[in-house]
Amino acid sequence: MPVEVSPEEFDALVDAALDEIPDELARLVRNVVVLVEDEPPPGEPDDLLGLYDGVALTERGGDLLPQLPDRIFLFRGPLQDMCDDVDDLTAEIRITVVHEVAHHFGIDDARLHDLGYA
């Protein structure tokens, strides 16, 4: 049975997952905003947990012009639907945050799968 938490509780779990990113990596994350949406956008799978929308650091050129921030989306509905309790939800949010931040660093899904984050 899916777990349900309030939007505020969900946001707190996301914040906690972000706080767990080691400082040496967190310092390298630049110009990224993390957003929580209820559901994935149209055209995406209904069970999509997260999405990185941006240009990975490994693919950026030397352009010094201001850039819009990259975006990491976490989808509350699918995450809650796949979890049975708050502990499970906490773990899944943590995995999804790591997965999407890894995309920011240019790590692809195949490597994330090898590392246990896909």
C-alpha positions in Angstrom: 0.0 0.0 0.0 1.4 3.4 -0.9 2.7 5.7 1.8 1.3 9.2 2.0 3.0 12.1 3.7 2.1 15.8 3.6 3.9 18.0 1.1 5.8 19.6 4.0 7.0 16.2 5.3 8.0 15.2 1.8 10.0 18.4 1.3 11.7 17.8 4.6 12.7 14.3 3.4 14.1 15.8 0.2 16.1 18.4 2.3 17.5 15.7 4.5 18.6 13.7 1.4 20.3 16.8 0.0 22.0 17.4 3.3 23.5 13.9 3.1 25.5 14.7 0.0 29.1 14.8 1.1 30.4 18.4 1.3 33.2 17.8 -1.1 30.6 16.9 -3.8 28.0 19.5 -2.7 30.6 22.2 -3.3 30.9 21.2 -6.9 27.1 21.4 -7.6 26.6 24.8 -9.2 23.5 26.5 -10.5 21.1 23.7 -9.8 17.6 24.0 -8.3 15.8 21.0 -6.8 12.0 21.1 -7.4 9.3 18.7 -6.1 6.3 18.1 -8.4 3.3 15.9 -7.8 3.6 13.9 -11.0 5.9 13.6 -14.0 5.2 15.8 -17.0 3.1 14.6 -19.9 5.0 12.3 -22.2 7.1 10.9 -19.4 6.5 7.5 -17.8 3.9 7.7 -15.0 6.3 5.9 -12.6 9.2 8.3 -13.2 10.8 9.2 -9.8 13.1 12.0 -10.8 14.4 13.9 -13.7 17.6 15.9 -14.4 17.0 18.8 -16.8 20.3 20.5 -17.7 23.7 20.2 -19.1 26.1 17.9 -17.3 29.3 19.4 -16.0 31.2 17.1 -18.3 29.4 18.5 -21.4 29.7 22.2 -20.7 32.0 24.4 -22.6 33.9 27.5 -21.4 31.0 29.8 -22.0 31.0 32.4 -19.3 27.6 33.8 -20.1 25.0 33.6 -17.3 23.0 30.3 -17.5 19.5 29.4 -16.3 19.9 26.9 -13.5 19.8 23.2 -14.2 16.8 21.5 -12.6 16.4 18.3 -10.6 12.8 17.3 -10.3 11.5 14.8 -7.8 8.0 13.4 -8.3 6.0 13.0 -5.1 3.2 10.8 -6.5 5.4 8.0 -8.0 7.8 8.0 -5.1 4.9 7.6 -2.6 3.2 5.0 -4.8 6.2 2.7 -4.8 6.9 2.9 -1.0 5.2 1.0 1.8 6.3 3.2 4.7 8.2 6.4 5.6 11.5 4.5 6.0 11.1 3.1 2.5 10.2 6.6 1.1 13.2 8.1 2.9 15.5 5.6 1.2 13.9 6.0 -2.2 14.2 9.8 -2.1 17.8 9.5 -1.1 18.5 7.2 -4.0 16.7 9.4 -6.4 18.5 12.5 -5.3 21.9 10.8 -5.6 20.8 9.5 -9.1 19.8 12.9 -10.4 22.8 14.7 -8.9 25.0 12.1 -10.5 23.5 13.1 -13.9 24.7 16.7 -13.1 28.2 15.3 -12.9 27.8 13.4 -16.2 27.3 9.9 -14.8 24.9 8.0 -17.1 22.2 5.4 -16.2 24.4 2.4 -17.0 27.1 3.5 -14.5 24.4 4.4 -11.9 23.0 0.9 -12.4 26.4 -0.6 -11.7 26.7 1.5 -8.6 23.2 0.5 -7.4 21.5 3.9 -8.0 19.3 3.0 -11.0 
